[in-house]
Every structure is written in structure tokens, then in C-alpha cells.
Amino acid sequence: MFQSTVPRQVNDLIQDLVPGYRFDEYQKLLRLCYTYAFYPRRGAPSMPFRYDQDFFQSVMPVYDPTFSMTFEEITDDRCRWLQQNCNDRPWLIEYSGGIDSTVILCAFLRNLSEEELKNVTVALNKSSIYENPGFFHDHVLGQFNLVDITSEEFDQVSRTHYMINGEPADMLTGSGLALHAANSRVDMSRSWRDQPDQLLEFLATTIIGDSGSQWLYERMQINLDGLGQDDPPIDTVTDWFWWINFCWKWPQKTLWNLQRQTDYQGYKNRLICWYDTPQYQSWSMVRGRYSLIVDGPTIGDYKKDSKRYISSIYPDQYLQKFKIKIASSSVVLVNRQPWFCMLDDFTVLNPDTEMDSILELIPQHLNYT
Amino acid sequence: MQSVYFDYGIPKDTDQPVFGLWEPVSDRFLLILDDPDIASTIKMTAAGRYNLFVCEISNAKNYYHNIIDNTCCENWTIGNSHSIFVSNLDHYHGPQPVTELLSKEGSPDWPMQIEKDFLQMCFYWGKFFRYLKKSGWYPFDRFVERLYRHENITGSMSHNDHVEHTETKILRTLFESRGNTGLWDQCVQVIDSATVPIRRAFHEDFLKQHD
């Protein structure tokens, strides 16, 4: 089951069945990931909804501390994999102008022939240009087919092309919340277990309030206490933030765009989340998650490996120094009926009309003892 | 020596609000000015180089007239940078409050004078087009043109169209620029290829007033 926002009736049911579940704190926490759920992929289950590996297909690899491929090697490899395995239909890339989707375009420019580039369509809007006008004019305009992501033409090509996006790149290096914590003078190298005070204070003042921060901390502790020897060590505050993204937010970040579709099954079959691979994940476990500490504490140091990769095509000093992450502004304008959840057969259930069915199905999708 | 387009950024009226454009990576102010609309436009114009945040500095608890201007703004930062979640798109709309101005230790590891100079140019052009659009019948003409846009009353490009066309060309020149070499001259060339009224307004009126 893939689940969206949580109506009060559903929360009341969960309250009865799941020990430790707190509706208000959970709702606040959902603001961290645009109101979609958390599905811890590893460790003890401490969030209400069960992680359905068959549906999400987001498998976390076994931790390999000796993994040594570089970001550059993995990215070029990824492009070559697409060339070999996804040559049965043209490609469409959702380009926001941000670092992650720019990396993908650079991978294409590095590895594809002129002929192969003709089969690539770039979907963008004006804010994509705003984010990186130099790169757009030098390397996008004239090199790729372009389509406005708000147009009907986009709707048409999205039904025929492989849909490539830059998810879940932010889950590899810690994302905006970790940056915000670092910017708020939280000591990211502290032990989250032995010295949680700064972490709790940051959570309380920034996100979730005093009682919520303690609740979240306890949920996380339960989850992490369930890790085994195949799992990466989670010692510092940096690791802690990274784990929320890498473990908890990863599944829904690969599928949140389903909300904007009508042909759910077709979209899921053609969807390629560029960064959702065992290699990127292994890289994240040994290198990416330490980005804030290793590459430097300023927000301009964020995603340095990605920036270095981009510089092989677009050696712009401003991008290297000043480009920071901002939330993607690329929005597809759709007018869809809101649904609460999606079943394995891609049926969606609307809480206004199908609440009885939802309540009947919920218990088998919860984590409870 | 200061450029012909340099502006201290502080209004004569001490009650008027003052704004700063704060850059989060270097954690410094790069421009001080008194017009929030021009500040927003400059923020967008500079987006190809860096993300700037418009901050209302005159509300800071330690602010007083002349504590900061464009001769020294890069030596100052905001005391509440942690409250600006720089990744959050919501923080890109409207001026950010500033609780306190803090002096910034150490020199930046980037030639900030170049960026300050660039933003001064943006500010200068913003003031010029603000001046053009406040003069004559511009606002009234623009109102009527908006109502009858699709009816093409006169069939030709009006003075106001030329003003906005020229402004667009200058903004685009600034938006796409990398570094400042020759940038001022490029912008002046746009003016020199515009209509006579615009050229006259620049060379004979505005430039002299701000010399």
C-alpha cells in the first residue's frame, strides 16, 4: 500500500492498534516529507505504516565499508546502464535546474552520442532556467528537445517515454534539514545517543515542539536499536539526519510523483529514479552521508561530488562556489481527485467515498505487536 | 575609486526602511538599498550567480542610521541566519526579518568587490527604470494599454513598450552575465540603441542627476 495524507478516522484506528503512536506529532513530522509517510526500510519498525518492499522495490543494499566506486564512476555507469537496458523507448528527463537533474544532463552529454541525444527530451519550466541560466543556454538549448512541463505536450510524452528524474538524490547526502541544523550551529559530529541535547533543541524549536522532538527521538532510537551487522553504523548527529532520509523517506521519495499521474501503472513501469540504485546507496553509506563533515560546513559545500561532476561539462566558478539547494519549484499542474492510498493493483481509494474500505484494509498495513 | 553608478544605499530620510541583500554561502551582505521592489528584482537578476535574500535590516535591534552602507556591507551579516531555512522555497518570498546585525570576521575567499560592483550596476539600472516609469503619463498609459492589449489600438510600439523592451534587454544582459568585464558598457550600448527619449532620459537627465 502506498499511502498519502492521513485522515482523522484513520488516525483514530491507528491510535487503537499501534503502541506509542501520537497523531499530532506524526502529522508535524509528515511536514518533513510533503505529507507522505515514513517507511523505515531497515531496523526495528517504529513508524505506523509497514514498509512494502514489493511495491516500492527500494532495496537497501548490505553495508560494504570497502565500497570504493566514485560518484563520477557510478554516474557514468548509470548512464551506460540506461543505454543498454532502456533503449526500447525515448527518454524524458524532468529538469528543475538544480544540482541533481543537472548531473543527469551532464551524464548524457558525457556519454551519449549526438544521435542518442536526439532521443532525449528535457521537460522544464521557466524556473528551471532561473536556477541555472548559464548552463541552460550553453548546454541545454539546442542540444535537447524541450517541452514545457505545464503543457499538454508534456502530458502526451509522459505516456510514451521513460520518465527520468533526480530522485532520491537528497537522501544520499543528508538533505536540507541537515543543512539547516548545521547552519543553526548544531554540532553534527556529536553522538546522537550520548549527547542529544542540541539535536532535541533543534527539533523542538524548528520542527516539532518539545514533546514531539522527544517522541521522534524515541521512535528513531527504537528503529536504530534494531539494526544488525549488515547495516551502516549510525553514531553521530549527521548519521542520525542521514538515516531519516536514507532509510525512512527513501521509499516515498521514489514514488511521490504518482500523485500527479492518471496512468499509475504505466508511469510506475516507465519511471526511472536516477539515484535509486544499489551503487549510489553504497556510495552514500561510505561517503555521501559524510558530505557535510568532509566537504565543508557551509551550504555551498553541499553536494560537492555532484558539483565536480557538473564541472566536467560546465566549469562555472559561480556554480561551484555559490549554488545551493533550494526546493524544486518544478510543478506539474494537474487537477486530480485527492486519494488516500494506492493498492498493489494501482487502485486508489478516496477517503470521501471509500473510507469503509480504507478502514478495513488498514490493520494489515500497520506495524504493531 | 568608486564607479559612476556607485550608491551608498542609505536613504536621506532616517525613518525610511533599509534593506540588505544577504548571500548565505559567504554569509555577508552584498548590497544595501532602500527600495524593496528593486531589491527583489536584483535578487532574481543575480540568481544565475547566487541566491540572495532580501532582509529588512532597519528592524535589527542594533541598527542605526549609517551603521552600514555599501562601502562596508560585506563586513556585516545577520544574527539570525539559522532562522532562514535557505533550502525552503517559502523563504524566497518577501523580505526576511533581521534580529541583529553582526560584524563579520575575516576576509571572504572570493573577490566580493566584483559581486558588489555587479549588484551596484543592477541597482543603478533598477533606479533608472523606476525613474522612467514614474515620469509622464507612463502609469496611466500602461493601465489603458493593459485593458485593450488584445485590440491593438494604435498598431505600433508605444514609448512604454520601448521602455519595457529596453529594460528587458538590460535585465537579460545582467542575468546572463558571468563576471563584470565590459558589462557596464554592454548595458549602455543597449540604451544607445534604444529610442531617442530613452537615450535622452539616460544621458541628459538621469546620469547627470546621479553623477
Interface residues (C-beta under 8 A of the other chain):
Chain A: Y130 E131 N132 P133 G134 H137 S175 G176 L179 H180 N183 S184 R185 T298 I299 G300 D316 Y318 K321 F322 K323 I324 K325 I326 A327 S329
Chain B: E23 P24 V25 D27 M44 A47 G48 R49 Y50 N51 S81 H82 F85 V86 S87 N88 L89 Y92 W110 F175 E176 R178
